[in-house]
Amino acid sequence: MLGRLRMDVDTAIKHYDILVKYVFSHPKGRPGDGKFKATKLEAAIKSIVRGVTGDSESPLLPMERNESTGCRT
């Protein structure tokens, strides 16, 4: 979120808090390979990307080596 979506720290923390509550709030009802649904994580990430870029299918913004803005990741 910091590097690829160029969020500031406070915004990234806010989005991460929302993501964690959404993805990990309800475990799967039946036993499976994982305890939580990957589709919820995918939906949460797409929602964040859509909020930043305007398109949930948009590739993450590339970080150029000589760029001075954004967070180094």
Backbone as a ProteinNet text record, in pm:
[ID]
protein_1_A
[PRIMARY]
MLGRLRMDVDTAIKHYDILVKYVFSHPKGRPGDGKFKATKLEAAIKSIVRGVTGDSESPLLPMERNESTGCRT
[TERTIARY]
82.4	0	86.6	193.7	279.8	351.3	416	496.9	417.5	341	271.8	149.6	77.9	-38.9	-8.8	113.5	163.4	77	36	-40.9	54.5	7.4	85.5	60	139.4	134.1	-2.7	-57.7	-187	-298.9	-299.5	-400.9	-384.5	-261.4	-236.1	-281.4	-255.3	-299	-450.7	-518.8	-665.3	-720.3	-665.3	-710.6	-676.3	-561.4	-521.4	-613.8	-650.9	-742.3	-876.9	-928	-1054.7	-1041.4	-931.6	-907.3	-905.2	-832.3	-820.5	-956.1	-1032.4	-1163.5	-1256.9	-1250.8	-1337.6	-1297.4	-1169.3	-1122.4	-1124.6	-1081.9	-1062.5	-1173.1	-1285.2	-1391.1	-1474.9	-1493.2	-1577.9	-1502.3	-1462.1	-1396.7	-1495	-1441.1	-1524.7	-1611.2	-1729.8	-1820	-1782	-1717.5	-1680	-1528.3	-1475.9	-1330.1	-1281.6	-1168.2	-1110.6	-961	-901.6	-756.6	-714.4	-798.4	-765.5	-878.7	-848.9	-949.4	-1037.3	-986.5	-1059.4	-1068.8	-1167.6	-1191.2	-1096.5	-1031.9	-942.7	-1023.1	-1147.2	-1229.3	-1256.6	-1264.7	-1283.7	-1159.1	-1041.4	-916.7	-906.9	-939.4	-935.7	-1030.7	-1151.5	-1249.6	-1202.1	-1140.4	-1091.8	-978.3	-887.2	-775.6	-826.8	-920.2	-977.2	-1048.5	-1114.1	-1182.9	-1083	-972.7	-868.7	-808.5	-775.8	-717.8	-816.3	-944.7	-1047.9	-1057.3	-1046.7	-1053.8	-937.4	-821.5	-702.2	-688.9	-711.3	-687.7	-814.7	-931.8	-1056.9	-1097.7	-1013	-1041.4	-987.5	-1075.8	-1032.6	-941.5	-943.3	-858.8	-729.3	-709.1	-590.5	-464.4	-359.1	-233.6	-181	-107.4	-51.2	48	56.2	143	289.2	364	504.9	588.7	686.2	780.5	904.7	939.2	1058.4	1177	1290.9	1409.2	1453.8	1436.8	1484	1376.9	1265.8	1155.3	1178.2	1160	1184.6	1056.6	939.4	814.9	775.6	692.5	645.3	740.8	698.7	776	866.6	988.6	1082.1	1046.4	1012.2	977.8	1058.8
-119.1	0	125.1	120.9	238.9	264.2	161.5	179.1	176.7	71.9	54.6	143.3	169.7	257.3	398.9	420.6	552.2	618.4	538.6	592.2	644.7	743.6	784.4	682.1	685.7	585.1	581.2	696	699.3	639.8	669.6	615.4	464.8	417.8	274.6	199.7	256	193.5	185.1	291.8	293.6	184.5	175.4	73.7	-67.2	-84.8	-215.9	-259.6	-168.1	-199	-245.8	-176.7	-215.6	-352.5	-375.3	-502.4	-617.3	-601.7	-708.3	-740.6	-638.7	-662.6	-733	-697.9	-759	-903.3	-927.1	-1059.5	-1159.9	-1119.9	-1214.3	-1213.6	-1148.7	-1141.3	-1269.3	-1337.7	-1457.4	-1575.1	-1672	-1790.5	-1871.3	-1957.2	-2044.1	-2131.6	-2163.7	-2248.8	-2396	-2437.2	-2578	-2590.1	-2701.4	-2721.2	-2725.2	-2671.1	-2669.1	-2653.1	-2613.7	-2594.3	-2475.9	-2374.4	-2254.9	-2219.7	-2135.5	-2098.8	-1983	-1901.3	-1785.2	-1790.1	-1721.8	-1723.6	-1629.6	-1682.5	-1601.6	-1500.8	-1533	-1441.4	-1311.9	-1319.6	-1197.3	-1109.8	-1171.9	-1096.7	-1031.8	-1107.1	-1053.4	-935.3	-948	-839.6	-716.2	-736.7	-623.8	-551.3	-626.7	-565.3	-489.8	-550.8	-482.9	-354.7	-355.8	-236.5	-124.6	-159	-59.8	-5.4	-94.4	-51	36.5	0.4	81.7	220.1	226.5	354.5	446.9	387.8	468.1	499.4	398	415.3	441.2	407.7	422.7	298.2	194.5	71.1	-45.4	-137.3	-249.4	-346.4	-344.9	-434.6	-367.2	-245	-169.5	-235.3	-244.4	-295.4	-196.6	-247.3	-158.2	-64.4	56.4	157	114.4	119.9	80.2	184.2	137.6	228.5	236.8	356.1	374.8	398.6	350.2	355.4	498.1	590.9	727.3	818.3	763.2	844.1	881.5	1008.9	1054.7	1060.1	1045.6	1048.8	907.2	897.6	766.8	703.3	590.6	518.5	416.8	408.3	308.1	173.3	78	-55.5	-160.4
0	0	0	74.6	82.7	-49.1	-102.2	-221.5	-349.9	-370.2	-497.9	-514.8	-409	-418.9	-373.3	-328.6	-287.3	-179.8	-83.4	29	134.8	209.1	324.9	436.4	539.2	645.2	713.4	747.1	816.1	730.6	602.3	512	497.6	483.8	471.4	596.3	713.9	838.4	844	801.9	801.2	708.9	588.1	492.6	540.4	600.3	649.9	763.3	850.7	960.1	905.9	805.5	742.5	676.9	605.9	537.9	637.8	746.9	847.1	909.1	943.4	1003.4	905.6	778.5	678.1	649.5	628.5	587.1	701.7	818.9	927.6	1033.1	1006.1	1106.2	1113.1	1001.5	999.6	937.7	1020.3	963.9	879.7	794.7	712.6	802.3	755.3	830.9	826	719.8	706.7	701.8	746.5	741.5	597	573.9	440.1	448.5	338.6	336.5	421.9	427	504.4	598.4	693.1	791.4	743.7	652.3	603.5	452.4	396.7	252.5	178.5	76.6	-7	-89.1	-120.1	-199.3	-123.5	9.5	88.6	82.2	88.1	77.2	-60.7	-164.1	-299.8	-314.9	-262.2	-271.3	-195.6	-79.2	0.8	-70.6	-129.5	-202.4	-324.5	-397	-514	-473.6	-359.6	-311.1	-281.6	-219.7	-189.9	-318.9	-412.2	-539.9	-615.6	-614.7	-682.4	-618.2	-486	-417.4	-450.9	-478.8	-507.6	-656.3	-741	-884.5	-964.6	-908.3	-980.6	-1056.4	-1060.2	-1132.3	-1050.7	-1011.8	-927.6	-1001.8	-1134.6	-1213.8	-1259.2	-1215.9	-1254.3	-1198	-1278.8	-1221.9	-1118.4	-1022.1	-921.4	-986.8	-935	-993.8	-983.7	-1094.6	-1088.8	-1015.4	-943.1	-876.7	-963.8	-1004.4	-1084.4	-992.7	-1031.9	-946	-913.4	-1004	-982.4	-922.6	-888.7	-838.5	-692.6	-661	-525.4	-441.1	-504.7	-428.7	-390.8	-291.1	-248.4	-149.1	-100.3	0.7	-65.9	-21.2	-74.2	-13.9	-98.1	-50.5	-121.8
[MASK]
+++++++++++++++++++++++++++++++++++++++++++++++++++++++++++++++++++++++++

